[in-house]
Amino acid sequence: MILTDSVLEALLGEIPQVRPQIYFKSSLTALSHAMEDQVLAGNDRPVVIASFQRERFYRQEAHRYLRIASRTDQVYILAAPETDFTDRSEHYETIAFEPEDGLSQEWHLVVVSEQYASCLICRERDLTAENQAPPLHVDQSRRFEGIWTFDRNIVLKSAEILLKRILKYRPELQNKIAPVLAQIANGAMSGINQVDPAPFADRLVTYLQAGQYKLAKAYRSISEKERKERLVNSITTAVRRSLKPTEILNVAAEEVGKVLGAERCLIYRCKVTDLSATLSHEYLVDSMPSLMDRTWTLQGNPLFEEVAQRQEAVFIEDTQSDARFSMIKDGDRTLQALTLDWNIRSWLMVPVLHQSQLLGMVELHYWGATPHVLEHDHVEMVEAIATQIGVALIQAESFANLEDLNQQLEALDRTRSNLIAITGHELRTPLSTIQVCLESLASEPDMSPDLRQVMLNSALVDAERMRKLIQDFLTLSRLESGRVEWRFEPLPLWECVDLALSSLQTRRLTMNLPQIVTQLSTELPLVQVDGEWLVEVLTKLLDNACKFTEAEGRVTIRAERSSDTMLEVMISDTGRGIEENRLETVFDRFYQEEGALRRTTGGTGLGLAICRQIITNWGGKIWAESGGKDLGSEFHFTIPIVPSGETKRTAQRKRTSRSRE
C-alpha cells in the first residue's frame, strides 16, 4: 500500500493557525535525542511514534528504542525497508512503508504521556526543485520544514493522524491502537504538561554542545587542509613561475618552515651515495644558529641512511631519548654531535624522490625544553611538498638539458651552414685551380717552361691548401671523439716555441710577416704536456696572429706562472683586433671574421677550435682579449706545470744520462 499524503500537510489542514519553521538536520537530530532521553528519564508509560524515512536512519537509533520499549508497550517505528526491515511485533511495533510513500520524505517523533507531550513533525525540502545548488556536505545541510512543539493539542492531533495511518498499513493492530485513539477522542489524554523540563533542556544543550564540538573539529580539519593546500599551491606557483631550482627551493624552505612552526627548515640536494651536502636553502628563526653554506654530514648519519633506505619520512620526537642518538657506530658520534652542536630537540627528515631516486632532503628542526609533537597530517603535508619539489627539480633539470640541446642543435645548424660554405669555397676553389692548371698542361704541349712551372706551382699550392683543410677536419674529429692518445712528458716551453717558429720561417720566403718577439724567462718551470700537440697549438696561434697583422706590426710571445700548478702563455699582436662580442665566438668551428666567401685571409676557421680542444683536454683554459677593432688582440692559454718533485727527478735523470755518455 502506498499513501502519498503528507502528515505535515494533514496536520496544518486540521490546525491552520500553526506556522511551520525551517530546521537543519543537525537541529532535528539534537531535538529528537533530547525528546527520547526525556522518555528514558521519566517513570510513566508514554505513546511513542517515530518515522525514520529510511531503514539506515532507524538502524543508527535501534538500541535507544530497545531501551524505550522496556518502559512502554506503545512504541511504533516506521521506515522504508532497505534490507530486512519489515512489519513485526517484537520489542515494539515496526511498520514498513514503500519508498514511494509520502512518509519517505518526512521525519516524525511524537511522545504523549500523562505528564507531558511533545512532537516533531517535519517534511524534507527539495532544494533542486527550488533551483538551489546542493551543498557540499549534503547530509548535514539537509533542510526540513515543520513543527516542533510542547502544545498538547497539536501533539494529540499529530498522534491521531499517525496512528490512523499506521492502521492503514497494519490493520491487525486495531485492538492495540483503538484504545489510544479513543482516549484522544474523548479527551482523556488532554491536560497540561506537568513534567520538569530540566532533563529535556539538559539533554538538548548536551547534544547541541556536542554538535558544536564536532563543528569546531570540522572547521579545524578544514583549516588544516586549507593550510596544506595553500602551502602546496605556493610551491606549485613557484614551480610554474620559475624553472630555476634555487628560487623554488628557497620558497619551499620558507613556506614549510613558517607553516609548521619550525625553528629551522633545510632543503638540500643530495644522492644516496653522497658523503656530505652543502646547505644552500634555509629558513631560520632569529634565535637559532644558521647552517647556511655549511657542509652537512650524510654518511655515518643513521637518520639519513634510514630515510634513504626506506624512502619515506622519519620523525624523531625527542633526540635526547631516541636510541639512534645514543648509539656509537665505529667510534663515530655523528648524529649525536649534530643534535648537540645545532640545538635539535625534534627532527623531521623527508626525502625528495622521483621514480624511487633520491634527489634531495627536507629537514625540520625544533628546539625547546620539551619535545615538539608533529601530527601525522603535518608529516603527510611535508611529503606532498617534497613530491612537488621533486617534480620541480626534474622539470628544471629537463629544461636545462633542453636548453643545452637547443644550443647544440643551433651550433650544429651553424656548423652545417658553415661546412657547406667552406666546402663550396675552400674545396671547390682549389679544385678548380688544379683542374685548370692540369688541363692547360695537358692541352698545351708547346707551353713554355716558365709558364709550365707557374701552372705546376699553382696546382701544388692549392693541393697543399686542400690537404691542410682535410687534416684540420680529421684533427678536430679525433679531438672531439677522444681518440687522441696523449704522450705527456716534462718539457721546457722555449723548445716548443722554437719548433713552432721554425715552421713559420718558410713562409717568410713567399710573404712578408710581422716581427715576432719572444719574451720567455729562463726561470720558467717545465710543463707537463704532449710536445707535438703543444707545438700544434703554438703554430696555429702564431699563424693566426701573423695572418691578421700587417707586415709592419709585431707579434709577442710571453709566459708567466699563473698558479702553483699552471703556466699561462700569451701571444699578442698589433693587428686588426677583435670586437668584444666576438671574443668567445672566434673559438667556434668554422668561424670566419669576414665570412666564408668574402675574406682576405686564408684558413678554414678550425684552428682556434682545435686549440681549445687540446688545451681543455689538458685541464687548462684558453681565451682571447682585445681592445676592439684595429687595437690588436691577445690570446691566453694555461697548461699544467711539472710538480716540483718530478722536476728534480727529471733533472737527475738528465745528469745521469750525460755522465754515462
Buried (B, 14 or more C-beta within 10 A) or exposed (E): EEBEEBBBEBBBEEEEEBEBEEBEBBBBBBBBBBBBBBBEBBEEEBBBBBBBBBBEBBBEBBEBBEEBBEBBEBBBBBBBBEEEBEBBEEBBBBBBBBEEBBBBBBBBBBBBBBBBBBBBBBBBBEBEEEEEEEEEEEEBEBBBBBBBBBBBEBBBBBBBBBBEBBBEBBEEBEEBBEEBBEBBEEEEBEEEBEBEEEBBEBBBEBBBEEBEEEEEEEEEEEEBEEBBEEBBEBBBEBBEEBBBBEBBBBBBBBBBBEBBEBBBBBBBBBEBEBEBBEBBBBBBEEEBEEBEEBEBBBEBBBBBBEBBEEEEBBBBBEBEEBEBBEEEEEEBBBBBEBBEEBBBBBBBBBBBBBEEEBBBBBBBBBBEEEBBEBEEEBBEBBBBBBBBBBBBBBBBBEEEEEEEEEEEEEEEEBBEEBBEBBEEBBBEEBEEBBEBBEEBBEEEEEBEEEEBEBBEEBBEEBBEBBEBBEEBBEBBEBBEEEEBEEEBEBBBBBEBBBBBBEBBEEEEEEEEBBEBEEEBEEEBBBBBBBBEBBBBBBBBBBBBBBBBBEEEBBBBBBBEBBEEEBBBBBBBBBBBBBEEEEBEEBBBBBBBBEEBEEEEEEBBBBBBBBBBBBBEBBEBBBBBBBEEEEEBBBBBBBBBBBBEEEBEEBEEEEEEEEEEE
